[in-house]
């Protein structure tokens, strides 16, 4: 499964807004507290996705957007 995520770093609260495109792909918006420095934001997003989908972090891979607000993650289920 591929999830496209728009990240809002340095937010005051953690929030997730999901919309499903179809059974395979989805688009999420995630507000996180971490700043976009030293991969902190990417790590927090992976943790949130892991908790939300109830899969281990090792099953989640950042495909594109490591330095962008728009990211694509592959989730192996």
N, C-alpha and C positions, 0 to 999 in steps of 0.2 A: 504494500500500500504506500502511496506517495501522499504526503500532506504538505500543502503550501501554507506557510505561516508568515503573517506580517507581525513583526515584533515591535513593541513600544517600550524601549528601555527607560530606566530611571523613573518609573512610575511610583506613585505612593502606595499602590496596592497591586496585588496579583489578581488578574482577571482573565478569563478565557471566553471567547465568543467563537462558536463553531457554526459552519454551514457545510452541509454535505453536497458535493456536486453529483456524485453517484456512489455506488457501493464501493468503488475502488479508491477514488480520490476525494480529498476534502480541502477546504480552505478555512483556516483558523486565524483569529487575531488574538495575540497574547500580550498582556501588559505585565511587565516584570520590573522588579526593583533593581536588578543589577545594572551597572553601567556597561556600555559596549566597549569594554577594555579587557585585554588579555584573555579573551575567550570566555569571560565570565557570563555574558549574556547567553551565548550558545549553550553553555553548560546548564544554566538555569532553565532554558527552554527544553532541553533534553530531559531534565528531571521532571518538569511539568507534564510533558507528553508521556513520559514513562508512567507517572502516577495516574494520569487521566485514562490511558489505555490499558493499564495494569499489565505492562510488559517490562522486562528488564531493560535497563539503559543500554546494555550491549546489543540489543536488537534494533536500536535506533541509530541511523547514520545520517549525518548532514551531507546532502548531495550537492547543493549549490547555495551560494549566498552567505558564506562565512563572514563577510565584512559588509553585508547589506541588511536592511531591515526586512526584505522579502527573502525568505529561505524556503528550501525544499528539503524535507526529511523523508527517508525511506524507513519504513517500519516493517520488520520481518516478523510475521505472526506464525 
